[in-house]
Amino acid sequence: MNKKFFIWFTALTLGLTSAASIGVGVSEAKTSADFTDLKDLDAATKAKFDALITAGVFNGVSETSFGLKEEMNRAQFAKVAALIFGLNVDSDLKTSSFSDVKSDDPANGYALPYIEAIKAAGITDGVGMGNFDPTGNVTKEQLAAFLLKGLGRDALAQSTPGVSDSTVSDWAKGYVQLALELKLLQNSSNGTFGGRTDASRELLVTGSFESAKTFEATQPLEVSGADFTTGNKLELKLTVGIDASSVDLSKIKINGVPLDPKLDSYELSEDKKTIIIKLHQGFKLDTSKTPIIVVNGLKTLFGNEVKNEESKSIPVKVTEPPVTPPVVTSTPSPSTSTPLTPTPSTPTPEPDVTLTIDVVNGSITQTAASYPVTGSVTGTVYYSVLPSGLATPSLDNIKLGVNAVVYGSVELDGTKGNLELSGLAAGTSYVLYAYELANNKTSKITSVPFQTLAEQQIGPTITFNALGTSRSSDMIEVSVNPDGSDTLYYVFTEHNPSASPSVAQVKSGQDATGGPALQYGTVNTALEEPINNISGNLLSSKSYSIYIVGSKGTLDSQVAGFTFYRTDSIIDAFTSIDSPIVNPDLITFITNYSGSNYQFYYLTTDQFEGINPPTADYVIHQGDFGTYDSDNGMVSLYGSFTSSTGLYAVIVVYDPTLDDYIRSNVVTYIPVAE
């Protein structure tokens, strides 16, 4: 049974880093293997980093460090967003529309053209008062909004029913819900989003990868042209960079005949946008008509399929047709009786053998892993999985499984295969080593470090109780369920609508700026210690917030926040709701409030079954968000409803005179039983 802990506040007296973080001034690295702080990532995550590094979106904060856990500032995000969304960037721009963005700023001046690009694209208008705040951090919920705006989903996000998550600000709930649905971002391990926490570079990479993949899918992804060139080569031009592991020569057909991976070979251009195929000697091409080329199976660096429309042929040029070597014959010389020795024909060289492990489409569980592999020719793949930290094995040791946890071999089907790795330990780092043997040749050893998922550890979740969480004229009372926490950490601050403290700041007694909170403390839940009262005066003209973190051993909860709105100015014009039109998944109605651009919060009687209505602050904190249409004055609520569904509603409005948000009291609608 959950214990409830109460906190009383009575009479309270109130009196990412530099430009190098995204690679400015740092030598570019080609893969995640160049960075020591990326070595322990699982293979699938590492593949996302590699895709963005290869695409030129990211590199490190130094030659050996990516800066994985560093926080991301707004200037850094501007550059990343401009690149992944393909925005027009004027690199010659020296003057910004924001007063706090200067081209001669040694830390963030590089970002000026990118900042202007994302402003022009409607991704952000800054933080107000003509400022952009380039050094400010980006929270997770702000990142969700920015990514969706970059994808052109702003209107859809605003009309999406928001998440029911107290860690997400009300304005961001629709953005977060849609970002989760599109899998751009994910909840934390405790099931909450943690919207007000600062986003790290790691989160920026994973969110950017999914956003880039989604955005890329809206662009033409196809083979744009083909050219037979000097040296028995065929060059295939693409509109996008491709994943080398997706190339299967047997799926490339010329005049209906597939290429032969045993005889033909290929390489990719540096930008991954050209496949250069070396055709085998003796390859014949009918030049009396334009060749027809069909390419299947290609995927981009972000995992999207590259495919031409069936009705649209690939444009083909024949700059120099493949050369068929002449047949060498010998005839007796009329001037001699000595027979001539026939000139031997040059044997067809076997193509080089290469092996690619597809980490993007690999999967990892607590005790198993699986990776697709692609060879350049048909052959056998030998593999071995060793604990991390051991020396790279030789070809023979891979085949024999020396020191291996798992080893074996797979015969490729054409050029494709799959490595199934089982019997692994949870939460353990391994390295997969593999090579291909074909035509008495071996590929180089390919390695993939990965880590199995740990045994699931779930931190505590802090929730606020409706009964016992309220504000009166001279007291604030808070009741929470600690969910097995050993210790509760809390800070009490003036409400800051644009930022909230991190877990570390709450545990250190700090507000979101890093300064000391108005009041802070701890509760030992095992001893059921009360939190001491705080002396002073609550100001009715101020809104306050409390932030709580629960700790259970080494695990911390997300920051749980609750805001108590000012009480000196209440919207008293909102008093009733007209009888709603109820559908199974939608309620629409008109309120008696004549203002516009208000935020509508609600709880249904199914969500809150208390005898007395919840407080207005609790409805705002815990409730869902309605969609207001200023054109017809209608409010729409999305969900599951019946004719007996009642509502507890509160509206919030920005008051320009007070330069603050104010709320109404709770308006209750209970349907009359027929």
MITISE-218847 format. One record per residue (C-alpha): residue in three letters; x, y, z. Coordinates in steps of 0.1 Angstrom, whole numbers, plus 5000, padded with zeros to 4 digits. Layout:
N
ALAXYZ...
END
This chain:
674
MET500050005000ASN501450344991LYS502150585019LYS501150945015PHE503551225025PHE502451575030ILE504351895026TRP503052225040PHE504352555028THR502952835051ALA503853195051LEU506853165027THR508953485025LEU509953574989GLY512453854987LEU525552254751THR528852384752SER530952554726ALA530852554688ALA533152244689SER530252044702ILE528951994667GLY532251984651VAL533252344644GLY537052354644VAL537351974651SER538651724626GLU535851514613ALA535751144622LYS534350884598THR532750644623SER531650614659ALA534750394664ASP536850714665PHE535150834698THR535950664731ASP532650774747LEU530650584720LYS532350244724ASP529850104749LEU526650194729ASP524649904716ALA525149834679ALA521749964668THR522250304685LYS525850324672ALA524550264637LYS522350584640PHE525450774651ASP527350644621ALA524550734597LEU524551094609ILE528351114611THR528550984575ALA525951224564GLY528051514578VAL525451624604PHE527551534635ASN531151494646GLY532851524679VAL533851784705SER537451664702GLU539451414682THR538451134706SER535251244723PHE531851284709GLY530451454740LEU527651204744LYS526251324777GLU526851694772GLU523751904771MET522752064738ASN522352434734ARG519952614710ALA522752714686GLN523852354682PHE520252244675ALA519852514649LYS522652374628VAL521452014632ALA517852104623ALA518952294592LEU521052004580ILE518551714586PHE515651904571GLY517652024541LEU516952394547ASN518352674526VAL521352814545ASP522953144535SER526553084546ASP527453444537LEU524953594562LYS526553814588THR523553984604SER520853814624SER517253914630PHE517853824667SER519654084689ASP521553824708VAL523053644678LYS526253784665SER528553654638ASP531653744658ASP530553544688PRO533453304693ALA531253034708ASN528053054687GLY528653284658TYR529052994635ALA525252914640LEU523953254627PRO523053134592TYR521452814606ILE519453004632GLU518053234604ALA517352924583ILE515252754610LYS513453084617ALA512553124580ALA511252764580GLY508952834610ILE510652594634THR511252874660ASP510553244665GLY513153264694VAL512353314730GLY510653654728MET511754014730GLY513753974698ASN516153714714PHE517053364703ASP519153264734PRO521753064715THR523452944747GLY520252824763ASN519652454767VAL516852274748THR514452064769LYS513051734757GLU509551874751GLN511052174732LEU513051924711ALA509751734703ALA508152054691PHE511152164670LEU511451824653LEU507751814644LYS507752174631GLY510752074609LEU508651784596GLY505752014588ARG503551854615ASP502952164637ALA499152184630LEU498751814634ALA500651824668GLN498452104680SER495251904672THR496651574687PRO495251484721GLY498151534745VAL499851284767SER498651234802ASP502051294817SER502751534846THR506451564835VAL505351744803SER504252104801ASP500652164790TRP501552344758ALA503852054748LYS501551754754GLY500251734718TYR503851764704VAL505151494728GLN502151254720LEU502851284683ALA506651254687LEU506050934706GLU503550804680LEU506050874652LYS508850714673LEU510951034670LEU511551024707GLN510850774735ASN509750774771SER512250714799SER512550374815ASN510050474842GLY507350534817THR507350914818PHE508751144792GLY510551394814GLY509651684791ARG511151964812THR514551794815ASP517351914793ALA518051714761SER521551564757ARG523551534726GLU522751154727LEU519051234726LEU519551494698VAL521351224677THR518650954681GLY515851214677SER517551364646PHE518051014631GLU514350934633SER513351274621ALA515851264592LYS514450924583THR510951054583PHE511851364564GLU513951174539ALA510950944531THR509151244517GLN511851304491PRO512551124458LEU514650814467GLU515650654434VAL518350564409SER518550884388GLY520750754360ALA523050484347ASP526250514326PHE528350244310THR531850384311THR535550304304GLY536949994319ASN533949764317LYS532149974344LEU528550064351GLU527950364372LEU524550394389LYS523750744402LEU521350794431THR519451084446VAL520550984481GLY523350824499ILE522850454505ASP523850194530ALA526549974516SER525149664532SER521949694511VAL523749644478ASP523049304463LEU524349264427SER521948974420LYS519049234424ILE520449454397LYS519249344362ILE520349464328ASN517849374300GLY516249124324VAL519448944333PRO520748974369LEU524449054376ASP526448764389PRO527948834424LYS530548564418LEU531948744387ASP530949104391SER532049344419TYR531349694431GLU532449994452LEU530650294465SER531650654459GLU532650854490ASP529351034492LYS527550694489LYS525550824459THR527150634432ILE527550254428ILE530550174406ILE530149824392LYS533049634376LEU531549404350HIS533349074344GLN535349024312GLY533048864286PHE530049064297LYS527949124266LEU525649424261ASP523249464232THR523949824220SER521449814192LYS518849944217THR518750144249PRO519549904278ILE516849864305ILE518249854340VAL516149754371VAL517549794406ASN515949654438GLY516849614474LEU518749934481LYS518250134513THR519450474524LEU521750544553PHE518550604574GLY516950274563ASN514450404538GLU513850204506VAL515350334473LYS512950244446ASN512050374411GLU508550384399GLU507750084377SER506350314350LYS509450534350SER512650384334ILE516050464347PRO517850694322VAL520750504307LYS523850634288VAL526450414270THR529550634271GLU531750334263PRO530149984259PRO531649684277VAL534449524257THR534149164248PRO537749024245PRO538448864210VAL538648494207VAL542248384202THR542848104177SER545947954162THR546447854125PRO549447664110SER552047884095PRO552547804057SER556247874060THR557047624088SER556247274097THR556647344134PRO553147384150LEU552547704169THR551747704206PRO548247854211THR548248174231PRO546548104264SER543548334271THR543648554302PRO541548394330THR538648594344PRO539848734378GLU537748644408PRO536248954424ASP537449074459VAL535448944488THR533849194513LEU531449154541THR529049414556ILE527149364589ASP523849564590VAL523849704625VAL520849944617ASN518549654612GLY520049434639SER518149354671ILE519349304707THR517549154737GLN518749064771THR520148724760ALA520348734722ALA521148944692SER520548914655TYR522349084626PRO521749074588VAL524949034567THR525749104531GLY528648964511SER529949094478VAL529748744464THR528148414474GLY530048234501THR530148124537VAL530248364567TYR532148254598TYR531448434630SER532448444667VAL531248644697LEU533848734723PRO533548914756SER534549284753GLY538149354760LEU539749054744ALA542249084715THR540949054680PRO540948684670SER542548544638LEU540548404610ASP541248044622ASN540248134658ILE536948284646LYS536247974627LEU537147744656GLY535447964682VAL538448014704ASN537448214736ALA534048254720VAL530748274738VAL528948194705TYR530348094672GLY529247934639SER528847974602VAL526148074577GLU525847994540LEU524748304522ASP521548294501GLY522848484471THR524748754490LYS522448774520GLY522348604553ASN521548644590LEU523648584621GLU521548454651LEU523348494684SER521848334715GLY522948224750LEU524248574759ALA524248724794ALA522149024802GLY523749364805THR527049244791SER529449394765TYR530449174736VAL532149204702LEU530949014671TYR533748914647ALA532948784612TYR534448724578GLU533348564545LEU535148284526ALA534348264489ASN536348134459ASN539248054482LYS539448424492THR538548574525SER537248914534LYS538749134560ILE537449074596THR534449284603SER533649364640VAL530649504658PRO530749584695PHE527349564712GLN525849534746THR522849314756LEU519949484774ALA520249484812GLU517849324835GLN515049564837GLN515449824865ILE512650064870GLY513050374891PRO510250504913THR507450724900ILE506251024920THR502551114916PHE500551384933ASN497351304951ALA494251514944LEU493151514980GLY495751705000THR497351894971SER495952254971ARG496652614977SER494752854999SER495453225007ASP498153145033MET499152785027ILE500252535001GLU499752175008VAL501151884988SER500351514990VAL502451264970ASN502650884966PRO506450804968ASP506150464950GLY508650284973SER511250564972ASP513750565001THR514150945000LEU512251234986TYR514051544975TYR512051864969VAL512552224959PHE510052504960THR510452784935GLU508653074918HIS506952924887ASN509152944856PRO507052844825SER510052804802ALA512252584824SER512252334852PRO515152194873SER516851874865VAL517151574888ALA520651674898GLN519452034905VAL516451914927LYS518751684947SER521151984951GLY518452224962GLN518652434931ASP516052594908ALA516252564870THR518752844867GLY521252664891GLY520552914919PRO519252814953ALA515552734955LEU513252934978GLN513052624999TYR514352264996GLY514751955017THR514551575019VAL512151325034ASN513250985047THR510250775037ALA511250485059LEU511050705090GLU508050885077GLU509651215086PRO507551525081ILE508951815061ASN509352115084ASN507052415079ILE508552715062SER507953055077GLY507253375057ASN504553505035LEU502953355003LEU502253624978SER498953594961SER500353764930LYS502953484924SER502553144909TYR504752874926SER506052524916ILE507252234936TYR509551974921ILE510151634937VAL512551354929GLY512251004945SER515350794950LYS515350414955GLY518850284960THR520850404929LEU517650474909ASP516050814906SER512650904894GLN512051174868VAL511351514882ALA507651544892GLY506451904891PHE503252074902THR502352434897PHE500052644919TYR498752944900ARG498453294914THR495253354934ASP494953734932SER493453734897ILE490953464888ILE489053434855ASP485453464869ALA483753504835PHE484053124829THR481152974848SER479452704827ILE479552464797ASP476652414773SER475252064769PRO477951884749ILE477451684717VAL478751344727ASN480251084703PRO482150774712ASP485550934706LEU484751304706ILE482851564727THR482151914714PHE480552204732ILE480652584736THR481652754769ASN480153074782TYR483553234781SER483753504754GLY487553544754SER489753384727ASN493053194726TYR492553024759GLN493852684770PHE491152434781TYR491952164806TYR489651894818LEU489251574838THR486251344832THR484251194860ASP485650864849GLN489150994855PHE488351154889GLU485850984910GLY486251184943ILE483251304962ASN484351674959PRO485651824926PRO489451844922THR491152174926ALA491752394896ASP495552344899TYR495051964900VAL492951974868ILE495552174850HIS498351944862GLN496651604857GLY494051674831ASP493851644793PHE493951934769GLY490952034748THR491252194713TYR489652534710ASP488552654675SER488353034676ASP486453044643ASN483252874657GLY483952904694MET483852524698VAL485952314722SER486651954711LEU487751684735TYR489151354720GLY488951024738SER486350764749PHE483150914761THR479550814769SER476451014775SER477050984812THR480551134811GLY480851444833LEU483551704831TYR485751914855ALA487152204834VAL489552494839ILE490752754814VAL494152934814VAL494653274797TYR497753494793ASP497053834807PRO499254094790THR498654354817LEU499954124844ASP502453964819ASP501453624834TYR499053334831ILE495953324851ARG493353054856SER489653014862ASN487952814890VAL486752464883VAL483552444863THR481652114867TYR479351964841ILE477351654853PRO474851524827VAL471351484839ALA470251114840GLU467251054817
END
